[in-house]
């Protein structure tokens, strides 16, 4: 089993490598729609869960298809960059954090007043 520090190092290297591949090496135009938001590696370094997001949710299915199709290529490229016995399996998971944040912000805008109450915000009256 790998230490927590080692797992974080490997996760960071995987995230950096995938970002570089998506920006410069992928010929697929769908790669421009994706952002790698995080990577978690399990205790025995066998599986890396890649969290990803898109700016526009309408591209989500296209990106999912691209990631599934490129899984082997991405794993091979990541393996070349890592110093471990076997490359981890890459599992891709859509990161819903941005969608949740947008939904919360919309709800708060509907509940909170649009302008500050009487008096200024500095407390001076």
GROMACS elastic network, one bead per residue, 0.5 to 0.9 nm:
[ bonds ]
;  ai    aj funct       b0    kb
    1    43     6  0.55623   500
    1    45     6  0.77034   500
    2     5     6  0.80739   500
    2     6     6  0.60260   500
    2     7     6  0.62779   500
    2    42     6  0.87615   500
    2    43     6  0.58213   500
    2    44     6  0.60504   500
    2    45     6  0.70692   500
    3     6     6  0.51775   500
    3     7     6  0.62435   500
    3     8     6  0.86609   500
    3    43     6  0.76791   500
    4     7     6  0.51229   500
    4     8     6  0.62126   500
    4     9     6  0.86538   500
    4    43     6  0.79998   500
    5     8     6  0.51976   500
    5     9     6  0.62482   500
    5    10     6  0.87483   500
    6     9     6  0.50299   500
    6    10     6  0.62161   500
    6    11     6  0.85315   500
    7    10     6  0.51846   500
    7    11     6  0.60379   500
    7    12     6  0.85485   500
    7    40     6  0.78710   500
    7    41     6  0.59238   500
    7    42     6  0.74877   500
    7    43     6  0.72865   500
    7    44     6  0.88365   500
    7    45     6  0.71836   500
    8    12     6  0.60495   500
    8    13     6  0.85642   500
    8    39     6  0.86754   500
    8    40     6  0.76376   500
    8    41     6  0.75270   500
    9    12     6  0.52026   500
    9    13     6  0.62584   500
    9    14     6  0.86624   500
   10    13     6  0.50670   500
   10    14     6  0.60960   500
   10    15     6  0.85730   500
   10    40     6  0.89315   500
   10    41     6  0.75004   500
   10    45     6  0.85078   500
   10    82     6  0.73353   500
   10    83     6  0.88435   500
   11    14     6  0.51026   500
   11    15     6  0.61647   500
   11    16     6  0.86397   500
   11    38     6  0.81329   500
   11    39     6  0.53013   500
   11    40     6  0.58235   500
   11    41     6  0.59330   500
   11    48     6  0.74189   500
   11    50     6  0.89900   500
   12    15     6  0.51248   500
   12    16     6  0.61836   500
   12    17     6  0.85627   500
   12    38     6  0.83260   500
   12    39     6  0.70817   500
   12    40     6  0.88059   500
   13    16     6  0.51292   500
   13    17     6  0.60074   500
   13    18     6  0.85063   500
   13    78     6  0.84737   500
   13    81     6  0.78533   500
   13    82     6  0.75026   500
   14    17     6  0.51100   500
   14    18     6  0.60377   500
   14    19     6  0.84804   500
   14    39     6  0.72785   500
   14    48     6  0.84062   500
   14    50     6  0.88339   500
   14    78     6  0.62696   500
   14    79     6  0.89507   500
   14    81     6  0.81634   500
   14    82     6  0.79149   500
   15    18     6  0.52751   500
   15    19     6  0.61362   500
   15    20     6  0.86670   500
   15    36     6  0.66742   500
   15    37     6  0.81675   500
   15    38     6  0.67447   500
   15    39     6  0.61083   500
   15    50     6  0.78717   500
   16    19     6  0.51706   500
   16    20     6  0.62568   500
   16    21     6  0.86879   500
   16    36     6  0.87697   500
   17    20     6  0.51418   500
   17    21     6  0.61662   500
   17    22     6  0.86319   500
   17    77     6  0.79737   500
   17    78     6  0.63564   500
   17    81     6  0.74685   500
   18    21     6  0.50214   500
   18    22     6  0.60810   500
   18    23     6  0.85231   500
   18    36     6  0.75508   500
   18    74     6  0.72401   500
   18    77     6  0.83874   500
   18    78     6  0.71998   500
   19    22     6  0.52063   500
   19    23     6  0.61545   500
   19    24     6  0.85881   500
   19    35     6  0.74814   500
   19    36     6  0.65506   500
   20    23     6  0.51729   500
   20    24     6  0.59445   500
   20    25     6  0.73095   500
   21    24     6  0.54282   500
   21    26     6  0.60166   500
   21    74     6  0.79021   500
   21    77     6  0.81396   500
   22    25     6  0.61235   500
   22    26     6  0.53625   500
   22    27     6  0.86136   500
   22    28     6  0.87805   500
   22    31     6  0.55063   500
   22    32     6  0.69885   500
   22    34     6  0.79327   500
   22    35     6  0.87274   500
   23    26     6  0.69081   500
   23    31     6  0.73707   500
   23    32     6  0.69156   500
   24    27     6  0.81354   500
   26    29     6  0.78414   500
   26    31     6  0.66635   500
   26    32     6  0.89284   500
   27    30     6  0.87741   500
   27    31     6  0.79117   500
   28    31     6  0.57670   500
   28    32     6  0.81002   500
   28    66     6  0.78872   500
   29    32     6  0.58479   500
   29    33     6  0.79257   500
   30    33     6  0.56114   500
   30    34     6  0.75709   500
   30    59     6  0.80874   500
   30    62     6  0.67613   500
   30    63     6  0.59109   500
   30    66     6  0.68690   500
   31    34     6  0.57342   500
   31    35     6  0.87547   500
   31    63     6  0.70092   500
   31    66     6  0.75778   500
   31    67     6  0.85313   500
   32    35     6  0.82615   500
   33    53     6  0.83284   500
   33    54     6  0.55832   500
   33    55     6  0.67785   500
   33    56     6  0.79166   500
   33    59     6  0.69732   500
   33    60     6  0.85176   500
   33    63     6  0.71654   500
   34    52     6  0.66415   500
   34    53     6  0.57626   500
   34    55     6  0.74569   500
   34    59     6  0.87979   500
   34    60     6  0.86721   500
   34    63     6  0.69956   500
   35    51     6  0.86600   500
   35    52     6  0.55187   500
   35    53     6  0.52751   500
   35    54     6  0.60877   500
   35    55     6  0.81199   500
   36    39     6  0.78920   500
   36    50     6  0.71143   500
   36    51     6  0.60393   500
   36    53     6  0.65380   500
   36    54     6  0.89269   500
   36    95     6  0.89265   500
   37    50     6  0.78381   500
   37    51     6  0.54701   500
   37    52     6  0.51518   500
   37    53     6  0.66714   500
   37    95     6  0.72444   500
   38    49     6  0.82931   500
   38    50     6  0.60720   500
   38    51     6  0.50061   500
   38    52     6  0.69778   500
   38    95     6  0.85429   500
   39    48     6  0.65670   500
   39    49     6  0.56312   500
   39    51     6  0.60115   500
   39    52     6  0.88648   500
   40    47     6  0.83582   500
   40    48     6  0.55983   500
   40    49     6  0.52027   500
   40    50     6  0.66976   500
   40    51     6  0.82701   500
   41    44     6  0.81326   500
   41    45     6  0.58087   500
   41    46     6  0.75745   500
   41    47     6  0.58467   500
   41    49     6  0.63312   500
   41    50     6  0.87669   500
   41    88     6  0.81349   500
   42    45     6  0.53118   500
   42    46     6  0.65970   500
   42    47     6  0.57306   500
   42    48     6  0.65435   500
   42    49     6  0.82162   500
   43    46     6  0.78164   500
   43    47     6  0.86489   500
   44    47     6  0.79032   500
   45    48     6  0.72218   500
   45    84     6  0.85852   500
   45    86     6  0.83987   500
   45    87     6  0.80189   500
   45    88     6  0.59991   500
   45    89     6  0.88481   500
   46    86     6  0.75786   500
   46    87     6  0.71044   500
   46    89     6  0.61110   500
   46    90     6  0.89073   500
   47    87     6  0.84549   500
   47    90     6  0.61035   500
   47    91     6  0.71152   500
   48    88     6  0.58116   500
   48    89     6  0.60220   500
   48    90     6  0.50743   500
   48    91     6  0.61341   500
   48    92     6  0.84602   500
   49    89     6  0.83213   500
   49    90     6  0.60473   500
   49    92     6  0.58625   500
   49    93     6  0.68131   500
   50    90     6  0.68146   500
   50    91     6  0.59545   500
   50    93     6  0.59072   500
   50    94     6  0.82614   500
   50    95     6  0.89250   500
   51    91     6  0.86354   500
   51    92     6  0.61430   500
   51    94     6  0.56198   500
   51    95     6  0.52517   500
   52    92     6  0.72621   500
   52    93     6  0.63791   500
   52    94     6  0.51512   500
   52    95     6  0.52804   500
   52    96     6  0.86902   500
   53    56     6  0.87249   500
   53    57     6  0.83746   500
   53    60     6  0.78649   500
   53    93     6  0.87760   500
   53    94     6  0.58994   500
   53    95     6  0.54270   500
   53    96     6  0.74016   500
   53    97     6  0.86194   500
   53    98     6  0.78417   500
   54    57     6  0.61475   500
   54    58     6  0.86093   500
   54    59     6  0.68624   500
   54    60     6  0.65314   500
   54    63     6  0.81836   500
   54    94     6  0.87422   500
   54    95     6  0.88283   500
   55    58     6  0.88750   500
   55    59     6  0.81713   500
   55    98     6  0.88906   500
   56    59     6  0.59394   500
   56    60     6  0.75285   500
   57    60     6  0.52163   500
   57    61     6  0.83917   500
   57    99     6  0.86954   500
   58    61     6  0.73078   500
   58    62     6  0.83090   500
   59    62     6  0.53686   500
   59    63     6  0.62064   500
   59    64     6  0.86752   500
   60    63     6  0.52324   500
   60    64     6  0.61234   500
   60    65     6  0.86669   500
   60    94     6  0.82980   500
   61    64     6  0.50274   500
   61    65     6  0.62008   500
   61    66     6  0.86183   500
   62    65     6  0.52392   500
   62    66     6  0.62661   500
   62    67     6  0.87549   500
   63    67     6  0.60986   500
   63    68     6  0.85841   500
   64    67     6  0.52040   500
   64    68     6  0.62456   500
   64    69     6  0.85940   500
   64    92     6  0.81588   500
   64    93     6  0.89209   500
   64    94     6  0.83603   500
   65    68     6  0.52514   500
   65    69     6  0.61628   500
   65    70     6  0.86229   500
   66    69     6  0.50955   500
   66    70     6  0.60403   500
   66    71     6  0.84239   500
   67    70     6  0.50834   500
   67    71     6  0.57576   500
   67    74     6  0.85291   500
   67    92     6  0.74684   500
   68    71     6  0.52436   500
   68    72     6  0.84567   500
   68    92     6  0.81932   500
   69    72     6  0.76945   500
   69    73     6  0.86004   500
   70    73     6  0.52937   500
   70    74     6  0.60230   500
   70    75     6  0.85394   500
   71    74     6  0.52061   500
   71    75     6  0.60981   500
   71    76     6  0.86363   500
   71    89     6  0.88233   500
   71    90     6  0.69789   500
   71    91     6  0.85318   500
   71    92     6  0.89239   500
   72    75     6  0.51316   500
   72    76     6  0.61703   500
   72    77     6  0.86395   500
   72    90     6  0.87073   500
   73    76     6  0.51834   500
   73    77     6  0.62399   500
   73    78     6  0.86344   500
   74    77     6  0.51425   500
   74    78     6  0.60806   500
   74    79     6  0.85048   500
   74    90     6  0.81981   500
   75    78     6  0.50826   500
   75    79     6  0.60232   500
   75    80     6  0.87390   500
   75    87     6  0.68974   500
   75    88     6  0.74637   500
   75    89     6  0.70005   500
   75    90     6  0.65672   500
   76    79     6  0.50716   500
   76    80     6  0.64796   500
   76    87     6  0.77291   500
   77    80     6  0.53221   500
   77    81     6  0.68749   500
   78    81     6  0.53066   500
   78    82     6  0.64447   500
   78    87     6  0.73108   500
   78    88     6  0.87334   500
   79    82     6  0.52462   500
   79    83     6  0.78385   500
   79    84     6  0.80453   500
   79    86     6  0.74581   500
   79    88     6  0.78948   500
   80    83     6  0.80194   500
   80    87     6  0.86049   500
   82    85     6  0.88034   500
   82    86     6  0.89736   500
   82    87     6  0.75013   500
   83    86     6  0.87735   500
   83    87     6  0.89040   500
   84    87     6  0.68337   500
   87    90     6  0.88150   500
   95    98     6  0.73402   500
   95    99     6  0.84376   500
   96    99     6  0.52983   500
   96   100     6  0.61729   500
   96   101     6  0.86500   500
   97   100     6  0.50974   500
   97   101     6  0.61042   500
   97   102     6  0.86462   500
   98   101     6  0.50452   500
   98   102     6  0.62040   500
   98   103     6  0.86088   500
   99   102     6  0.51552   500
   99   103     6  0.61967   500
   99   104     6  0.86565   500
  100   103     6  0.50587   500
  100   104     6  0.61361   500
  100   105     6  0.85416   500
  101   104     6  0.51301   500
  101   105     6  0.60886   500
  101   106     6  0.85892   500
  102   105     6  0.50824   500
  102   106     6  0.61597   500
  102   107     6  0.86360   500
  103   106     6  0.51404   500
  103   107     6  0.62402   500
  103   108     6  0.86516   500
  104   107     6  0.50675   500
  104   108     6  0.61030   500
  104   109     6  0.85905   500
  105   108     6  0.50794   500
  105   109     6  0.61518   500
  105   110     6  0.86881   500
  106   109     6  0.51740   500
  106   110     6  0.64401   500
  106   111     6  0.89153   500
  107   110     6  0.51865   500
  107   111     6  0.64479   500
  107   112     6  0.86988   500
  108   111     6  0.50706   500
  108   112     6  0.57351   500
  109   112     6  0.54943   500
  109   113     6  0.75195   500
  109   114     6  0.74106   500
  110   113     6  0.79138   500
  110   114     6  0.87137   500
  111   114     6  0.89921   500
  112   115     6  0.87888   500
  113   116     6  0.69681   500
  113   117     6  0.81774   500
  116   119     6  0.80081   500
  116   120     6  0.76432   500
  116   121     6  0.73511   500
  117   120     6  0.78078   500
  117   121     6  0.84515   500
  118   121     6  0.89695   500
  119   122     6  0.85265   500
  119   123     6  0.74012   500
  119   124     6  0.75058   500
  119   125     6  0.59881   500
  120   123     6  0.61369   500
  120   124     6  0.65389   500
  120   125     6  0.68751   500
  121   124     6  0.77120   500
  122   125     6  0.85311   500
